[in-house]
Amino acid sequence: MFAIRSFLVRSILFVDVHMNFRMRHSVVMLSLLLASLLPAIVVAQESVRAISSAQLTLQSCVVMLIDDIDVPARETGVLVELNVREGQAVNQNDLLGKIDDQIVQRKRDEVAAKLKAAEQKASSTVEIDYAIAAFQVAEKEFEINRELRRKNNVSLIEYEKTLLAKTQAHLSIEKTRNDLAIEGLVAEAQRVELDAVQDSIARHQIGAPLDGNVMELCKQAGEWVQTGDKVLRIVRMNRLRVQGFVEAAQFDPHEINGRQVLVQARLAHDRVESFRGHVSYVDLEKRGGSQSSMGSRYLIWAEVDNRSENGDWLLRPGADVDLTIDLVSPAVASTPTASQPR
């Protein structure tokens, strides 16, 4: 304001020296009018400064993927099925392909049959019922012989034989119970083995690890694959990352992190589309410095929600966009993603 007033005073003095009366009168009146409008101009300037201080716009930011996953083969064998094409949208846990699993399928049937037999033995009560019945008969025979022995009507040998038979019958009950317990453990072992075979069958299947799009097919049906070979690549498109740099001299990290953002992308035919999100990460390390012509900066990431139109995603990785940060919005607590530094 002081600079503008000084300019007006200098202008009046200049006019007074070099112009005629009529021109001096016109210029003086114009100067007085400008002076009367000066407070309004200053207020307007202050208003513009307030708006700019509430937002920070970063130009030429880059759109990047958050989730970019190479899907591997988890078993060795022939890739008998691959039921997707490049660009196709998939949902998490969709079956995308399969490695030949005939051997493990037969193994599963074998183990399942053994498990059924073991469970049948472990749950059967026939043997224990027989052992109990045999003990009851041996016990009655022993009681009869003991009474006869008291009256001296049976020999000692015959008496001891019935005692032995009773003891054997009692031990037979315990042995049968022990055998049933062992059969139960055998059945449990068969269940564990069956679970392992089922896991092996699952490893022969190639599933989608997330909701996304198939970016690349690295193998074809009929090819031999080794464990760990890259079969296809899937990327998440419904949520993307925008990377930019903030001048460290202008803002501290806590003023940026978690703030809501508006991303503007330029599409074909001069069309501009907007996408909303929030700052999810502020780098812990400054970049540049005294040796850099751009000064010290730090990297930020903003995660934004993408959307599709006519089956195609509007925001694409690699696009050059403008990122506007709302500096007065409530900060959102950031959640680390799979590829975010921890």
C-alpha positions as semicolon CSV with decimal commas, in nm:
position;residue;x (nm);y (nm);z (nm)
1;M;0,000;0,000;0,000
2;F;0,286;0,239;0,084
3;A;0,446;0,172;-0,259
4;I;0,122;0,252;-0,441
5;R;0,075;0,577;-0,249
6;S;0,433;0,681;-0,326
7;F;0,372;0,610;-0,693
8;L;0,063;0,834;-0,690
9;V;0,252;1,121;-0,524
10;R;0,536;1,094;-0,779
11;S;0,283;1,088;-1,063
12;I;0,117;1,412;-0,939
13;L;0,454;1,588;-0,909
14;F;0,550;1,475;-1,258
15;V;0,224;1,602;-1,401
16;D;0,260;1,934;-1,221
17;V;0,592;1,997;-1,386
18;H;0,542;1,877;-1,744
19;M;0,174;1,922;-1,833
20;N;-0,063;2,209;-1,894
21;F;-0,338;2,302;-1,658
22;R;-0,620;2,100;-1,815
23;M;-0,413;1,787;-1,841
24;R;-0,286;1,839;-1,489
25;H;-0,642;1,864;-1,365
26;S;-0,744;1,537;-1,537
27;V;-0,448;1,341;-1,411
28;V;-0,489;1,473;-1,058
29;M;-0,854;1,370;-1,054
30;L;-0,759;1,021;-1,182
31;S;-0,494;0,992;-0,913
32;L;-0,740;1,089;-0,644
33;L;-0,985;0,829;-0,775
34;L;-0,718;0,560;-0,763
35;A;-0,628;0,667;-0,412
36;S;-0,991;0,629;-0,304
37;L;-1,000;0,278;-0,447
38;L;-0,673;0,177;-0,284
39;P;-0,827;0,020;0,032
40;A;-1,055;-0,197;-0,182
41;I;-0,762;-0,309;-0,396
42;V;-0,563;-0,401;-0,086
43;V;-0,858;-0,596;0,058
44;A;-0,892;-0,782;-0,271
45;Q;-0,521;-0,863;-0,268
46;E;-0,547;-0,993;0,088
47;S;-0,848;-1,207;-0,013
48;V;-0,658;-1,364;-0,303
49;R;-0,365;-1,434;-0,073
50;A;-0,596;-1,610;0,176
51;I;-0,742;-1,832;-0,093
52;S;-0,399;-1,925;-0,229
53;S;-0,271;-2,000;0,122
54;A;-0,559;-2,246;0,173
55;Q;-0,459;-2,450;-0,131
56;L;-0,140;-2,574;-0,288
57;T;-0,137;-2,677;-0,653
58;L;0,145;-2,899;-0,781
59;Q;0,174;-2,920;-1,157
60;S;0,315;-3,202;-1,371
61;C;0,256;-3,473;-1,111
62;V;0,275;-3,836;-1,223
63;V;0,007;-4,103;-1,186
64;M;0,142;-4,435;-1,062
65;L;0,013;-4,782;-0,970
66;I;-0,031;-4,878;-0,607
67;D;-0,071;-5,253;-0,656
68;D;0,126;-5,415;-0,939
69;I;0,152;-5,790;-0,878
70;D;0,334;-6,064;-1,068
71;V;0,124;-6,379;-1,022
72;P;0,354;-6,685;-1,002
73;A;0,311;-7,057;-1,061
74;R;0,307;-7,225;-0,720
75;E;0,368;-7,577;-0,853
76;T;0,568;-7,733;-1,137
77;G;0,387;-7,885;-1,433
78;V;0,201;-7,819;-1,756
79;L;-0,015;-7,507;-1,764
80;V;-0,336;-7,672;-1,888
81;E;-0,565;-7,368;-1,853
82;L;-0,526;-6,990;-1,877
83;N;-0,870;-6,839;-1,907
84;V;-0,800;-6,464;-1,922
85;R;-0,684;-6,211;-2,178
86;E;-0,480;-5,894;-2,144
87;G;-0,686;-5,600;-2,023
88;Q;-0,957;-5,819;-1,874
89;A;-1,106;-5,713;-1,540
90;V;-1,090;-5,979;-1,268
91;N;-1,214;-6,009;-0,912
92;Q;-1,015;-6,130;-0,615
93;N;-1,001;-6,513;-0,591
94;D;-1,126;-6,563;-0,950
95;L;-0,981;-6,880;-1,105
96;L;-0,758;-6,761;-1,389
97;G;-0,571;-7,079;-1,481
98;K;-0,464;-7,426;-1,370
99;I;-0,152;-7,643;-1,372
100;D;-0,198;-8,015;-1,444
101;D;-0,311;-8,175;-1,116
102;Q;-0,416;-8,527;-1,217
103;I;-0,159;-8,694;-0,992
104;V;-0,260;-8,502;-0,681
105;Q;-0,629;-8,557;-0,764
106;R;-0,570;-8,934;-0,756
107;K;-0,370;-8,896;-0,437
108;R;-0,662;-8,708;-0,284
109;D;-0,902;-8,992;-0,371
110;E;-0,664;-9,248;-0,215
111;V;-0,618;-9,054;0,106
112;A;-0,990;-8,982;0,129
113;A;-1,063;-9,359;0,109
114;K;-0,807;-9,435;0,382
115;L;-0,955;-9,163;0,599
116;K;-1,304;-9,307;0,557
117;A;-1,183;-9,653;0,660
118;A;-0,998;-9,518;0,963
119;E;-1,298;-9,314;1,074
120;Q;-1,520;-9,621;1,036
121;K;-1,293;-9,829;1,257
122;A;-1,256;-9,552;1,513
123;S;-1,633;-9,505;1,542
124;S;-1,729;-9,876;1,543
125;T;-1,847;-10,021;1,879
126;V;-1,870;-10,385;1,767
127;E;-1,535;-10,497;1,906
128;I;-1,576;-10,319;2,238
129;D;-1,929;-10,458;2,275
130;Y;-1,799;-10,811;2,208
131;A;-1,514;-10,769;2,455
132;I;-1,754;-10,653;2,726
133;A;-1,991;-10,945;2,658
134;A;-1,702;-11,194;2,670
135;F;-1,589;-11,049;3,003
136;Q;-1,938;-11,084;3,148
137;V;-1,948;-11,455;3,051
138;A;-1,599;-11,518;3,189
139;E;-1,692;-11,341;3,512
140;K;-2,004;-11,556;3,563
141;E;-1,808;-11,874;3,494
142;F;-1,546;-11,765;3,743
143;E;-1,809;-11,697;4,011
144;I;-1,959;-12,044;3,962
145;N;-1,620;-12,214;3,986
146;R;-1,527;-12,009;4,289
147;E;-1,842;-12,131;4,467
148;L;-1,768;-12,487;4,362
149;R;-1,410;-12,453;4,476
150;R;-1,531;-12,339;4,818
151;K;-1,724;-12,667;4,840
152;N;-1,422;-12,851;4,702
153;N;-1,627;-12,969;4,400
154;V;-1,381;-12,841;4,136
155;S;-1,008;-12,878;4,106
156;L;-0,768;-12,594;4,167
157;I;-0,654;-12,605;3,805
158;E;-1,007;-12,558;3,673
159;Y;-1,064;-12,273;3,917
160;E;-0,745;-12,095;3,808
161;K;-0,836;-12,141;3,440
162;T;-1,163;-11,954;3,493
163;L;-0,976;-11,684;3,684
164;L;-0,733;-11,649;3,392
165;A;-1,021;-11,636;3,143
166;K;-1,184;-11,357;3,341
167;T;-0,856;-11,164;3,354
168;Q;-0,803;-11,211;2,979
169;A;-1,155;-11,087;2,906
170;H;-1,097;-10,778;3,117
171;L;-0,767;-10,706;2,943
172;S;-0,938;-10,760;2,608
173;I;-1,172;-10,469;2,689
174;E;-0,876;-10,242;2,762
175;K;-0,696;-10,357;2,446
176;T;-1,003;-10,289;2,234
177;R;-1,037;-9,940;2,380
178;N;-0,669;-9,875;2,311
179;D;-0,709;-10,001;1,952
180;L;-1,003;-9,766;1,899
181;A;-0,796;-9,475;2,030
182;I;-0,517;-9,565;1,788
183;E;-0,766;-9,582;1,500
184;G;-0,880;-9,234;1,599
185;L;-0,520;-9,110;1,574
186;V;-0,482;-9,283;1,237
187;A;-0,796;-9,106;1,117
188;E;-0,656;-8,775;1,239
189;A;-0,331;-8,838;1,052
190;Q;-0,530;-8,917;0,738
191;R;-0,721;-8,591;0,778
192;V;-0,394;-8,398;0,801
193;E;-0,264;-8,575;0,491
194;L;-0,587;-8,502;0,306
195;D;-0,560;-8,133;0,399
196;A;-0,205;-8,132;0,260
197;V;-0,323;-8,286;-0,066
198;Q;-0,607;-8,032;-0,087
199;D;-0,352;-7,754;-0,038
200;S;-0,143;-7,902;-0,318
201;I;-0,448;-7,903;-0,547
202;A;-0,511;-7,537;-0,456
203;R;-0,149;-7,453;-0,540
204;H;-0,205;-7,597;-0,887
205;Q;-0,472;-7,331;-0,938
206;I;-0,385;-6,974;-1,040
207;G;-0,615;-6,724;-0,871
208;A;-0,651;-6,347;-0,879
209;P;-0,485;-6,192;-0,570
210;L;-0,694;-5,872;-0,594
211;D;-0,959;-5,685;-0,789
212;G;-0,785;-5,546;-1,094
213;N;-0,698;-5,585;-1,460
214;V;-0,470;-5,830;-1,635
215;M;-0,182;-5,618;-1,762
216;E;0,038;-5,890;-1,913
217;L;0,030;-6,264;-1,995
218;C;0,375;-6,418;-1,957
219;K;0,282;-6,783;-2,027
220;Q;0,042;-6,964;-2,256
221;A;-0,171;-7,274;-2,200
222;G;0,031;-7,585;-2,279
223;E;0,365;-7,447;-2,159
224;W;0,572;-7,612;-1,886
225;V;0,610;-7,391;-1,581
226;Q;0,838;-7,413;-1,281
227;T;0,748;-7,312;-0,929
228;G;0,795;-6,935;-0,905
229;D;0,766;-6,864;-1,278
230;K;0,575;-6,545;-1,359
231;V;0,249;-6,643;-1,529
232;L;0,070;-6,309;-1,553
233;R;0,067;-5,956;-1,416
234;I;-0,232;-5,792;-1,249
235;V;-0,267;-5,425;-1,155
236;R;-0,525;-5,241;-0,945
237;M;-0,690;-4,960;-1,141
238;N;-0,975;-4,846;-0,917
239;R;-0,733;-4,667;-0,684
240;L;-0,413;-4,501;-0,805
241;R;-0,126;-4,301;-0,664
242;V;-0,023;-3,950;-0,769
243;Q;0,337;-3,850;-0,699
244;G;0,456;-3,492;-0,662
245;F;0,712;-3,274;-0,482
246;V;0,657;-2,998;-0,226
247;E;0,907;-2,722;-0,158
248;A;1,039;-2,778;0,194
249;A;1,078;-2,402;0,251
250;Q;0,705;-2,345;0,195
251;F;0,535;-2,622;0,395
252;D;0,619;-2,864;0,674
253;P;0,519;-3,231;0,629
254;H;0,245;-3,213;0,895
255;E;0,073;-2,941;0,692
256;I;0,051;-3,178;0,393
257;N;0,012;-3,533;0,523
258;G;-0,346;-3,664;0,528
259;R;-0,496;-3,359;0,354
260;Q;-0,767;-3,400;0,094
261;V;-0,666;-3,350;-0,267
262;L;-0,822;-3,282;-0,605
263;V;-0,648;-3,426;-0,911
264;Q;-0,721;-3,281;-1,254
265;A;-0,630;-3,483;-1,561
266;R;-0,637;-3,360;-1,918
267;L;-0,800;-3,609;-2,153
268;A;-0,855;-3,609;-2,527
269;H;-1,041;-3,321;-2,697
270;D;-0,933;-3,074;-2,423
271;R;-1,151;-3,252;-2,170
272;V;-1,056;-3,218;-1,801
273;E;-1,171;-3,468;-1,538
274;S;-1,132;-3,438;-1,160
275;F;-1,061;-3,712;-0,905
276;R;-1,061;-3,690;-0,526
277;G;-0,842;-3,852;-0,264
278;H;-0,598;-3,767;0,013
279;V;-0,225;-3,743;0,078
280;S;-0,123;-4,088;0,200
281;Y;0,252;-4,050;0,241
282;V;0,513;-3,779;0,292
283;D;0,874;-3,881;0,236
284;L;1,096;-3,881;0,542
285;E;1,393;-3,754;0,344
286;K;1,438;-3,421;0,172
287;R;1,570;-3,415;-0,183
288;G;1,785;-3,151;-0,350
289;G;1,940;-2,879;-0,136
290;S;2,214;-2,623;-0,175
291;Q;2,352;-2,792;-0,487
292;S;2,007;-2,808;-0,653
293;S;1,872;-2,520;-0,857
294;M;1,520;-2,612;-0,744
295;G;1,592;-2,603;-0,373
296;S;1,514;-2,865;-0,110
297;R;1,194;-3,065;-0,170
298;Y;1,022;-3,373;-0,035
299;L;0,818;-3,631;-0,220
300;I;0,450;-3,692;-0,146
301;W;0,199;-3,954;-0,255
302;A;-0,174;-3,901;-0,285
303;E;-0,415;-4,190;-0,329
304;V;-0,718;-4,112;-0,546
305;D;-1,027;-4,305;-0,649
306;N;-1,037;-4,379;-1,020
307;R;-1,353;-4,437;-1,223
308;S;-1,439;-4,596;-1,554
309;E;-1,640;-4,475;-1,849
310;N;-1,764;-4,699;-2,130
311;G;-1,556;-4,983;-1,990
312;D;-1,228;-4,787;-1,978
313;W;-1,052;-4,624;-1,685
314;L;-1,028;-4,244;-1,709
315;L;-0,712;-4,203;-1,502
316;R;-0,416;-4,408;-1,624
317;P;-0,065;-4,472;-1,490
318;G;0,194;-4,245;-1,646
319;A;-0,047;-3,956;-1,698
320;D;0,068;-3,600;-1,623
321;V;-0,179;-3,430;-1,386
322;D;-0,223;-3,131;-1,157
323;L;-0,259;-3,200;-0,785
324;T;-0,434;-2,945;-0,561
325;I;-0,400;-2,996;-0,185
326;D;-0,666;-2,856;0,047
327;L;-0,448;-2,729;0,330
328;V;-0,738;-2,658;0,568
329;S;-0,924;-2,988;0,529
330;P;-0,920;-3,235;0,820
331;A;-0,625;-3,471;0,796
332;V;-0,705;-3,835;0,709
333;A;-0,510;-4,103;0,893
334;S;-0,299;-4,274;0,628
335;T;-0,294;-4,655;0,603
336;P;0,031;-4,806;0,468
337;T;-0,017;-4,993;0,141
338;A;0,169;-5,300;0,024
339;S;0,430;-5,097;-0,164
340;Q;0,454;-4,799;0,072
341;P;0,769;-4,755;0,284
342;R;0,715;-4,847;0,646
